[in-house]
């Protein structure tokens, strides 16, 4: 019996989200966050604003410079070949589109996009052949905090 890579990714992502669903207290400020958020933020730099486009690029904040189609981009490329700006724009585009399908009118906020990018990076770690869109759809569906 052959199991598809997408099914393995969904299973691994679901297991990770379930295992990481516990809450841990923050840094004494009364803040509570999930382990998944803590893990995601530890694997990527904490940003308060979107990353700058590549040097010499005239791309705007939400302008994608990655030339491949999102649904043809494997997680390995997301993690190793894309620039910070390309990853952030892809995450923002994927999250915005998923939220629009659920009735949202506006683009996902910059902070939501940054958090979704970190979640994609964590979920992609063990799924190098799976497309980022498959991982993004799964992450969105399994984590209602991304919903409008």
C-alpha positions as CSV (number, residue, x, y, z in Angstrom):
1,X,0.0,0.0,0.0
2,X,1.4,3.4,-1.0
3,X,0.5,6.5,1.0
4,X,0.6,9.8,-0.7
5,X,3.1,12.5,0.5
6,X,0.2,15.0,1.0
7,X,-1.5,12.5,3.3
8,X,1.7,12.1,5.3
9,X,2.1,15.8,5.5
10,X,-1.4,16.3,6.8
11,X,-1.0,13.6,9.3
12,X,2.4,15.0,10.5
13,X,1.0,18.5,10.7
14,X,-2.1,17.5,12.6
15,X,0.0,15.5,15.0
16,X,2.3,18.5,15.5
17,X,-0.5,20.9,16.1
18,X,-2.2,18.5,18.6
19,X,1.0,17.8,20.4
20,X,1.8,21.5,20.6
21,X,-1.7,22.6,21.7
22,X,-0.7,23.0,25.3
23,X,-0.3,26.4,26.7
24,X,2.8,27.8,28.4
25,X,3.0,31.0,30.3
26,X,4.9,33.8,28.8
27,X,7.7,35.9,30.2
28,X,6.0,36.9,33.4
29,X,3.8,39.5,31.7
30,X,0.7,37.3,32.0
31,X,0.9,36.4,28.3
32,X,-0.1,32.9,27.3
33,X,0.8,31.4,24.0
34,X,0.7,27.9,22.5
35,X,3.8,25.8,22.1
36,X,3.3,25.8,18.4
37,X,3.6,29.6,18.4
38,X,6.7,29.4,20.6
39,X,8.2,26.8,18.3
40,X,7.4,28.8,15.2
41,X,8.9,32.0,16.6
42,X,12.0,30.2,17.6
43,X,12.7,29.0,14.0
44,X,12.4,32.4,12.3
45,X,13.4,35.9,13.3
46,X,10.8,37.9,15.1
47,X,9.7,40.8,13.0
48,X,7.4,43.6,13.7
49,X,7.2,44.7,10.0
50,X,7.4,42.8,6.7
51,X,10.9,42.0,5.5
52,X,12.5,44.3,2.9
53,X,12.6,43.2,-0.7
54,X,15.9,42.0,-2.1
55,X,18.6,44.7,-2.5
56,X,18.2,46.4,-5.8
57,X,14.5,45.4,-6.1
58,X,11.8,47.9,-6.6
59,X,9.2,45.5,-5.3
60,X,6.6,46.8,-2.9
61,X,5.6,45.3,0.4
62,X,3.1,42.9,-1.1
63,X,4.7,42.4,-4.5
64,X,6.0,38.9,-5.1
65,X,9.3,38.4,-6.9
66,X,9.3,34.6,-6.7
67,X,8.8,33.4,-10.3
68,X,7.3,29.9,-9.7
69,X,3.6,29.2,-9.2
70,X,2.8,28.8,-5.5
71,X,1.1,25.4,-6.1
72,X,4.4,24.2,-7.8
73,X,6.7,25.4,-5.0
74,X,7.8,22.6,-2.6
75,X,8.6,23.3,1.0
76,X,12.3,22.7,0.3
77,X,12.3,25.8,-1.9
78,X,10.3,27.8,0.6
79,X,12.8,27.0,3.3
80,X,16.1,27.1,1.3
81,X,15.7,29.1,-1.9
82,X,13.2,31.9,-1.2
83,X,14.2,35.1,0.3
84,X,12.6,36.4,3.6
85,X,10.5,38.8,1.5
86,X,9.4,36.1,-1.0
87,X,8.4,33.8,1.9
88,X,6.5,36.5,3.7
89,X,4.6,37.6,0.6
90,X,3.7,34.0,-0.2
91,X,2.4,33.5,3.3
92,X,0.4,36.7,3.2
93,X,-1.1,35.8,-0.2
94,X,-2.0,32.3,0.9
95,X,-3.5,33.4,4.2
96,X,-5.4,36.3,2.5
97,X,-6.9,34.0,-0.1
98,X,-8.0,31.4,2.4
99,X,-9.6,34.1,4.6
100,X,-11.4,35.6,1.6
101,X,-12.9,32.2,0.9
102,X,-14.3,32.3,4.4
103,X,-15.8,35.8,3.9
104,X,-13.0,38.2,4.9
105,X,-12.9,41.3,2.8
106,X,-9.5,42.7,3.7
107,X,-6.0,41.4,3.2
108,X,-4.6,39.5,6.2
109,X,-2.7,41.9,8.6
110,X,1.0,42.1,8.6
111,X,1.2,40.5,12.0
112,X,-1.1,37.6,10.9
113,X,1.0,37.1,7.8
114,X,4.2,37.0,9.8
115,X,2.7,34.4,12.2
116,X,1.4,32.4,9.2
117,X,4.9,32.5,7.6
118,X,6.4,31.2,10.8
119,X,3.8,28.4,11.0
120,X,4.5,27.4,7.4
121,X,8.2,27.2,8.1
122,X,7.6,24.9,11.0
123,X,5.2,22.7,9.1
124,X,7.5,22.6,6.1
125,X,10.4,21.3,8.1
126,X,9.5,17.6,7.7
127,X,7.7,18.0,4.3
128,X,10.3,19.0,1.8
129,X,8.5,17.5,-1.2
130,X,5.0,18.8,-0.3
131,X,3.9,22.0,-1.9
132,X,3.7,25.1,0.3
133,X,0.0,25.6,-0.8
134,X,-0.9,22.1,0.5
135,X,0.8,22.8,3.8
136,X,-0.8,26.3,4.0
137,X,-4.3,24.9,3.4
138,X,-3.8,22.3,6.1
139,X,-2.4,24.8,8.5
140,X,-5.3,27.2,7.9
141,X,-7.9,24.5,8.3
142,X,-6.4,23.0,11.5
143,X,-5.8,26.3,13.3
144,X,-8.9,28.4,13.6
145,X,-7.0,31.3,15.0
146,X,-6.1,32.2,11.3
147,X,-9.8,32.4,10.4
148,X,-11.6,35.8,10.0
